[in-house]
Amino acid sequence: MVQRHFRLGFAGFGNVGRALARLLLERRDELAHRRGLTFSVTLLASARRGARVEPAGIDLEVALRDGWSSPGRLQDVLGSAPLDLLFEATPLEPRTGEPALSHMRAALERGVSVVSANKGPIALAAGELFGIARKTRAGFRFESSVADCMPVFNLVEAAVPVGRLLRFRGVLNSTSNHVLQAIGRGQPADAAVAEMQRLGLAEADPAHDLDGWDQAVKIVILANVLMGRDLKPADVERTPLAAVDAAWLRREARAGRTVRLVGEVSADGPARVRPVSLGPGEFLASLRGVSLGLTIDTELAGPINVSSVEPHVEQTAYGMLADLVAIRDGRPMVPTPLLGED
């Protein structure tokens, strides 16, 4: 097998970035021997520690253990850092997508492939980013942007080659799912959020999870990338958890029903994120704890259900690793109507 070497950069080195770094170290030999993929890390950047560039390669084990301190800023070094692929894992900003959107533009414009877990830029500017990537022949993948490593884009790419996608309906946010279950049991919402933060599954500021923004961004990505729609997160009708009546949740639970914050979008209808009461036989009602699930209604294959059981940050990191392997294997981009017909 022909070996291909990647010079990798990290934009963001929080929970996801660190988990990805550990995974790369653990699987270095397997990647080389089974996939023909070798790598060095030439850029590490975080808001707190600055941007460190080392053309000869950075020792990831030392960086994980000791960190680093650099006066450099990512936006100042992206244009010149020796890179083949950038991992984007900075925090979500759902209204502008910045600064991640600028990071991704800068990388793609110089032919550097991008693997992103950051959903904001993809929801706001997927068409533009795909266009740049095609022009510069860069890879652009983002499996972890919607549901950790749940294989949504890879599934559609491999299993739905013919026929239209009609609707997406899913539970795509672990924190809101967990909080709704806790409230239904009579527990305070803030305690449920604190538990998710302790597990590394919720941000220090969980507002995007609790007000529906996170899930709105995700269904916009699905609609735009896989259906060719032109939605923005602000177009999504959202009902935040603060508007949910705890007494109603408890009544539904006593009646044997399950309430989930469900995101839904069809090929031509409105996009919504709202609490939905589900019967015991429904797929989304079967999701427990922080599990995620999505129903994909298709024209020819019928409904397809896919789930991720109790995902943690390691699964998000794995989705990014899988995208790196896909790019190495010659699958640089998810097929999308946004690029039109070749």
N, C-alpha and C positions, 0 to 999 in steps of 0.2 A: 504494500500500500504506500502510495506517495504521501510523504509527510508534508503538512502545511503548518507553518508557524504563524501565530497571531501575537502581535504586540497589543496588549489589552490596557484599557484605561477604565477607572472607576469614577463616575460622577455621583458622589454620595457614598458614605461609608458608615451608615447606621446599621440597624438590625439586618436589613436585606443585604447590603453590601458586604458586611462582615460574614454573614452566612454563606454568601456566594464565594468569598475568598477561601473560607474553610473547605467548601465543597471542591473547589478547583485544586487545592492542595491534596485533599484526600483522594481525588480521582485522577491526579496527574498521569500516573503510569497507565491506567486504563484508557484514558483519552489518547495517549500516544500509541499504545499497542493495538487497541481495537478500532479507533477512529482516525488514526493518522493525524492527530491534532496535538501540536505542542504550543506552548505559550510562554511569554514573559509579561510581567506587569510593568509598564513604563510610566503610568500616571495614576496617582491616588489623589483624590480631591474631596474635601468636605468643607462645609461652611465654618466649622469650628477650627479645623487644623490647617486650612489652606490647601494649595495645590502643589504637589511634589512631583517633579518630572525627573526620571532617571533613564536615559537611553539604554544603558546596559542592563536595566532591570532592577526592580525593587524586591527585597526579600519580604514576601507576604507574611511569613511566620513572625518576623520581627515587627512588622507593621501592626499585625493583630495583637501582639503582646505589648508593645511599647508605644504604639501610635507614632506620630511625627508632628513636626511643627514647621510650617513654611510660610513665608510672607507672600508667596505667589497666589494669584486668584485664577480660578478655572477659566473664566472668560478671557483672561489675558494669555493663557498658554495653549488653548485648544487649537489655535490656528497653526501652531508650530510643533507641538508635542509629537514624538514619533509613535504613531498609532495605526493599527489596522481595524480596531473595533472598540467602541465605547459602550460600557454598561451605564445606563442612566437609571439611578435609583434615589433621586432626591425627593423631598416631600411634595405631595400634591398641592397645586394651586389651581382650583377648578375654573376660575374666571378668566385668567390670562394665560395659564400654562407656564408662566415664567418663574425662575430663570431656565427651567428645563427645556422649554421650546427653543430658546436661543442656543443652548448647548447642542441640541440635536441638529438644528440647522447648520451650525458651524461645522460639526463633524461631517454630516452628509455632503455638504458643499465641497469638501476637500476629498471626498471619496472614502471616508472612514465609515465603516458599517456601524449601526446602532442597534443595540438590544435594550429595550426599555421595560421597566416595571412601572414607570411613571405614566399614569393614564391621561393627565391633563393635556399635554401637547397633542396626543393622538386624537382625543375628542375634539379639540379645537382646530387642528390643522393637518389632519391625516392626508388629505389630498395633496396639499403642498409638499409634505414630507415625502410621500411616495414619489411625487414628480421629481424632486431633487435626487432621491436615491436612484431612480431609473436613469436619470441624465448622467450621473457620476458613476453608475454601476456599483453602488454601495448596497450592502445588505441592510434590511430594515425589518425587524421582527419584534413582537411585543406580547408573547403568549401570557406572561405574568401580569399584564396590565388589567385584566378583567377578573380573574378568579384564581390567583396563585398559579399552580401548575395545571389546573384543570384544562384538558386539551381542547379548547373551543376552536381556535383557528386551525390547529393541526387536524382536528376531527373533520371540520368542514372541508378543508383542503383535500383530505384523503378519502372521505366517505360520502361526500355530496358533490360529485363532479358534474352532475347534470340536474337540472330542475331548480326552481326558485326556493329561496328561504322565505317563509311566510310570517313567522313570528318568533320572538325570543321572550321567554317568561322565566324569571329566575330570582333566587335569593343569592345575592352576590356580595354581601357585606357581612362579615363574621360578627363584628361588634354589635350592629343593630339587631341581628338575629339573637345573639346571646342576651342582650338587654331586654328584648321583648319577652323572652322566656322567663327571665328573672322577675320582671314586673308581674307576669301572669301567676307566678308562685307567691306573690306578695312581698318580694324583696325590693329594696330601694335600687333605683337605676344607677346611682353614683357608685354603689358597691360593685355592681356588675361591670361598670366601666373600669373601675380600679383593678378588678381581677384581669380583665383583658389587657390592660397596660402592663401588669405584672408579668403576663405571659409573652409580652412583646407583640401582641396582635392588634393593639390600638395605639394611636399616636398620643403624645403627651397632651395635645389638644384634639379631643375626639369629635369636635363639632361637625366636621365633614361627614363622619359616619352617622351621627345622630340626626342630622338635619336632612339626610337623603342625598347630599351632593355626591358623595362617593359612588353610590349606586347609579345616580343619574348620569354621571360621566361614563360609567361602564356600559350602560345600555346605548348611549350615544355612539360609543366606539363600535359596538356590535352592529347598530343600524347603519352607520356610515360606511364602515369598512366592508361588511359582508352583504349589505343590501343596497349600497350606493346612495343612501339618503344624505341629506345636507342639514343635519340637526346640530344645534349647540346645546350644551348642558342647561342653559337658561330656558330652552324650549320645553324642558321636561316638567310636567306637573308633579310637584313634590308635596308629600305630607310628612312633616318631620315627626320624630317620636314624641316630642313635647306636646303634640296635639292629640296623642292617643290617650283615650280614657282607660285608666287602669281597671276600673270596675268592669268595663266591657271586656277587657282581656280575661279577667277572672271568670266572667259569665261564659265566654266562649270555651275556656278550659274546662269548666264544669260540664258543658254540653258535649265534651269530647272533640272539640274543634281546636285547631291550632292557628294562631295568628303569626304571620310572617310579613316583614317589609319586602314587598315584591316589586321588582322592576319589570316593566313590560313594554315592548315596542313591536309594531308590525311593519309590513312593507310600505304601508301608506296611511296608517292611522296615527293617533296621538301617542306620545311616549309618557309613561307614568311611573312614579315610585310612590307606593302607598301601602298601608297595612291591609292585608287581605286575610279573611277568615277562610281556612281550608279544611275540608272534610278529611276524615282519617284515611281514606283510600287514595288521596292525592299525593303525587310524587313529592312536591315541595313540602308537604306536611311531615314527610318522613325524615327530614333533615334535623338532626339533633346537635346540641352544643353549638360549635362554631362551624359546622359543616355547611358547604355551599352546594348549590345545585342549579341547573339550567335545563329548561325544556326548549328544544329547537323544533319548531313545526316546519316541515318541509313539504314541497309540492308532491314529490314522488316517493320519498322514503317514510312519510308519516312523521309522527313525533319521535324525537330522539332525546332521551334523558341522559344527562351526564352530571356526575357529582364529584366533589372532593371532600373526603371524610376527615373531619377534625384537622384541617390544614394548619400548619405553623409556618414560621418565617423560612424554614428550610425548604418547604415546598415552593415558595415564591422564588427562592434562589435556584432551585432545580429547574423551574420553568425557563429562567434566563440561561442556564447552562444548556438546556435542550435547544434553545434558539441559536446559541453559538455553534452547536453541532450541526444544526440545520444549515446554517450559512456555510460552514466548512464543507458540507456535503453537496453544495450547489443549489440550495433552495433559499435564495437570498430574501425573498419577500412572499408574504401571503397573497395569493391571487385575490384581486379586489376589483369591483366595478369602477372604483375611483380612477383607475388608469385607463378605462375604456378597453376596446379590443385592440390586441397587438396585430 
